[in-house]
Amino acid sequence: MDLVEILPGRLHMLRFPIGQAYLWRDGDALTLIDAGHAGGAPAIEGAIRSLGLRPERLERIVLTHCHRDHVGAAGELAARWGAQVLAHRLDAPVIRGEAPVPEPDLLDWELPLYTHGLTAPEAPPTAVDRELEDGEALGFGDGAVAVHAPGHTPGSIGVHLPSHGVLFTGDCVAAVGPVMLGVFNVDRAEALRSFRRLADLCPAVACFGHGDPLVADTAAALFAAAAATPRP
């Protein structure tokens, strides 16, 4: 796992072989946005300690959606350190293991990528302490809010920190190469509407579920990519 500083003293990316998570710091209080794959808890804890921080100060884990490469280590981290797990109401039953993972409507070129993604360990059922709705305050980052961004999954969310100009897009948007609509969507048309809604937030920094964060000309890049994506 690679640890990459994005905003000094505030934000780091934790990059796994498949996907990534983000660590936000409010003083000594910590928030994790997504949790990597199952079995990743020791590496995440090691990354936290390497920054001179304490894993017991992990207060919450915000899950952008229910897929295994985002949920995997959440339950283990929560059990060890007492962090609350937050997720949208529509994806919470999947995360808890009460409902199946929604099947994506794959394009032909997505099929081999999707098969590769399934090599990540399956996420164990994970308790969700708080089910979120659109616009709900998340209790960190000087006013972070959940932004319902369905399409990748029904309960996908973005996490917007307007006071800091930071947006976590989950897998609605990707930057593996050019900025683009994320792949493996259950409803591509709805995902595109969500992409455009996230772009309208005009962040200065955009953090994706896959690909390097954008820290310069970010709003313009999101607008351009959303506008260039053809409607299904």
C-alpha positions as CSV (number, residue, x, y, z in Angstrom):
1,M,0.0,0.0,0.0
2,D,1.2,3.5,-0.9
3,L,0.6,6.5,1.3
4,V,0.4,9.8,-0.6
5,E,0.0,13.3,0.9
6,I,-2.6,15.4,-0.9
7,L,-3.1,18.3,1.5
8,P,-0.4,18.8,4.1
9,G,-1.6,18.1,7.6
10,R,-5.1,17.2,6.4
11,L,-5.5,14.6,3.7
12,H,-3.6,11.5,2.6
13,M,-4.5,8.8,0.0
14,L,-4.0,5.2,0.8
15,R,-3.5,3.4,-2.5
16,F,-4.1,-0.4,-2.7
17,P,-3.4,-2.8,-5.6
18,I,-7.1,-2.3,-6.5
19,G,-8.7,1.0,-5.4
20,Q,-7.8,3.4,-2.7
21,A,-9.1,5.1,0.5
22,Y,-8.5,8.5,2.0
23,L,-7.6,9.7,5.5
24,W,-8.8,13.1,6.6
25,R,-7.4,14.7,9.8
26,D,-9.2,17.3,12.0
27,G,-6.4,17.8,14.6
28,D,-5.9,14.4,16.1
29,A,-9.4,13.2,15.1
30,L,-9.4,11.0,12.0
31,T,-12.0,10.1,9.4
32,L,-11.5,7.4,6.7
33,I,-13.3,7.7,3.4
34,D,-13.6,4.1,2.2
35,A,-11.6,1.3,3.7
36,G,-9.8,-0.7,1.0
37,H,-10.0,-4.5,0.7
38,A,-10.6,-7.2,3.4
39,G,-7.4,-7.8,5.3
40,G,-6.2,-4.3,4.8
41,A,-6.7,-3.1,8.4
42,P,-3.1,-3.7,9.5
43,A,-1.7,-1.7,6.6
44,I,-4.1,1.1,7.2
45,E,-3.2,1.2,10.9
46,G,0.5,1.2,10.0
47,A,-0.1,4.1,7.7
48,I,-1.9,6.1,10.4
49,R,1.0,5.4,12.9
50,S,3.6,6.4,10.3
51,L,2.0,9.9,10.2
52,G,2.5,10.1,14.0
53,L,-1.2,9.6,14.6
54,R,-3.1,7.1,16.7
55,P,-5.6,4.6,15.2
56,E,-7.7,4.9,18.3
57,R,-8.6,8.4,17.1
58,L,-10.3,7.0,14.1
59,E,-13.8,8.3,14.7
60,R,-15.7,7.3,11.5
61,I,-15.4,5.4,8.3
62,V,-17.6,6.8,5.5
63,L,-18.3,4.3,2.7
64,T,-19.0,5.8,-0.7
65,H,-20.7,2.6,-1.8
66,C,-21.0,-1.2,-1.2
67,H,-18.3,-2.7,-3.4
68,R,-15.7,-5.0,-1.9
69,D,-12.6,-2.8,-2.7
70,H,-14.2,0.1,-0.7
71,V,-15.9,-1.8,2.2
72,G,-13.4,-4.6,2.9
73,A,-11.5,-3.5,6.1
74,A,-14.2,-1.3,7.5
75,G,-15.6,-3.9,9.9
76,E,-12.2,-4.9,11.3
77,L,-11.2,-1.3,11.8
78,A,-14.4,-0.4,13.5
79,A,-14.2,-3.4,15.8
80,R,-10.6,-2.6,16.9
81,W,-11.0,1.1,17.4
82,G,-14.7,1.9,17.9
83,A,-15.1,3.9,14.7
84,Q,-18.7,4.5,13.4
85,V,-19.4,3.1,9.9
86,L,-21.5,5.4,7.7
87,A,-23.1,4.6,4.4
88,H,-26.1,5.6,2.3
89,R,-29.4,3.9,3.2
90,L,-29.7,2.2,-0.1
91,D,-26.4,0.4,0.0
92,A,-26.4,-0.3,3.8
93,P,-28.3,-3.7,3.4
94,V,-25.6,-4.9,0.9
95,I,-22.8,-3.8,3.2
96,R,-24.4,-5.7,6.1
97,G,-24.7,-8.8,4.0
98,E,-28.5,-8.7,3.9
99,A,-28.9,-8.1,0.2
100,P,-26.7,-9.1,-2.8
101,V,-24.3,-6.7,-4.5
102,P,-26.2,-5.1,-7.4
103,E,-25.2,-6.4,-10.8
104,P,-23.7,-3.8,-13.1
105,D,-24.9,-3.3,-16.7
106,L,-21.5,-3.9,-18.3
107,L,-20.3,-2.5,-21.6
108,D,-18.3,-5.0,-23.7
109,W,-15.0,-3.3,-23.0
110,E,-15.7,-3.3,-19.3
111,L,-16.0,-7.1,-19.0
112,P,-12.2,-8.0,-18.6
113,L,-11.8,-5.1,-16.2
114,Y,-14.7,-6.3,-14.1
115,T,-13.3,-9.8,-13.9
116,H,-10.0,-8.4,-12.7
117,G,-11.7,-6.4,-10.0
118,L,-13.3,-9.6,-8.6
119,T,-9.8,-10.8,-7.6
120,A,-10.0,-8.5,-4.6
121,P,-11.1,-10.4,-1.5
122,E,-14.8,-10.5,-0.9
123,A,-15.8,-8.0,1.9
124,P,-17.3,-9.6,5.0
125,P,-20.7,-8.4,6.3
126,T,-20.1,-5.1,8.0
127,A,-22.4,-3.3,10.5
128,V,-23.5,0.1,9.4
129,D,-23.9,2.4,12.4
130,R,-25.5,5.3,10.5
131,E,-27.6,5.2,7.3
132,L,-27.2,8.4,5.3
133,E,-29.5,10.5,3.2
134,D,-28.6,13.2,0.6
135,G,-27.3,16.4,2.2
136,E,-26.7,14.9,5.6
137,A,-23.9,16.4,7.7
138,L,-21.2,14.0,8.5
139,G,-19.5,15.6,11.5
140,F,-16.0,16.3,10.2
141,G,-14.1,18.5,7.9
142,D,-15.7,21.7,9.0
143,G,-19.0,20.8,7.5
144,A,-18.7,17.7,5.3
145,V,-21.9,16.5,3.7
146,A,-23.1,13.4,1.9
147,V,-24.1,13.9,-1.7
148,H,-26.3,11.1,-3.1
149,A,-24.7,10.1,-6.5
150,P,-26.6,7.0,-7.6
151,G,-25.8,5.1,-10.8
152,H,-22.6,3.2,-10.0
153,T,-24.7,1.6,-7.2
154,P,-28.1,2.8,-5.9
155,G,-26.6,4.1,-2.7
156,S,-23.4,5.6,-4.0
157,I,-22.4,8.9,-2.5
158,G,-19.9,11.7,-2.9
159,V,-18.4,13.3,0.2
160,H,-18.2,17.1,-0.1
161,L,-16.1,19.3,2.2
162,P,-17.1,22.8,1.0
163,S,-15.0,24.6,3.6
164,H,-11.9,23.0,2.1
165,G,-13.0,22.7,-1.5
166,V,-12.5,18.9,-1.4
167,L,-14.8,16.3,-3.0
168,F,-14.5,12.5,-2.7
169,T,-16.4,11.1,-5.7
170,G,-16.3,7.4,-4.9
171,D,-16.5,5.4,-8.2
172,C,-18.9,7.8,-9.9
173,V,-15.9,9.4,-11.4
174,A,-12.5,7.9,-12.2
175,A,-9.1,9.2,-13.3
176,V,-7.3,6.1,-14.6
177,G,-5.9,8.1,-17.5
178,P,-8.3,10.9,-18.4
179,V,-11.0,12.0,-16.0
180,M,-14.1,10.0,-17.0
181,L,-17.4,8.5,-15.8
182,G,-16.7,5.6,-13.6
183,V,-17.2,2.0,-14.9
184,F,-19.3,-0.9,-13.8
185,N,-22.5,1.1,-13.3
186,V,-25.9,-0.4,-12.5
187,D,-27.5,2.6,-14.4
188,R,-25.2,4.5,-16.7
189,A,-27.6,7.3,-17.4
190,E,-28.2,7.9,-13.7
191,A,-24.4,7.7,-13.1
192,L,-23.9,10.4,-15.7
193,R,-26.5,12.7,-14.0
194,S,-24.6,12.1,-10.8
195,F,-21.3,13.0,-12.4
196,R,-22.7,16.3,-13.6
197,R,-24.1,17.0,-10.2
198,L,-20.7,16.4,-8.6
199,A,-19.0,18.6,-11.2
200,D,-21.5,21.4,-10.3
201,L,-19.9,21.5,-6.8
202,C,-16.8,23.0,-8.4
203,P,-14.2,21.5,-6.0
204,A,-10.6,22.6,-5.9
205,V,-9.5,19.0,-5.1
206,A,-11.2,15.9,-6.3
207,C,-10.4,12.5,-4.9
208,F,-11.5,9.4,-6.9
209,G,-12.0,5.8,-6.0
210,H,-9.6,4.9,-8.8
211,G,-6.9,7.2,-10.2
212,D,-4.8,10.1,-8.9
213,P,-6.5,13.0,-7.2
214,L,-6.9,16.3,-9.1
215,V,-5.5,19.3,-7.4
216,A,-5.3,21.9,-10.2
217,D,-7.9,23.1,-12.6
218,T,-10.1,20.6,-11.0
219,A,-13.6,22.1,-11.6
220,A,-12.8,22.8,-15.3
221,A,-11.6,19.2,-15.8
222,L,-14.7,17.7,-14.2
223,F,-17.0,20.0,-16.2
224,A,-15.2,19.1,-19.4
225,A,-15.3,15.4,-18.8
226,A,-18.9,15.3,-17.8
227,A,-19.9,17.4,-20.8
228,A,-17.9,15.1,-23.2
229,T,-19.5,11.9,-21.9
230,P,-22.2,10.9,-24.4
231,R,-25.7,10.1,-23.0
232,P,-26.5,6.4,-23.1
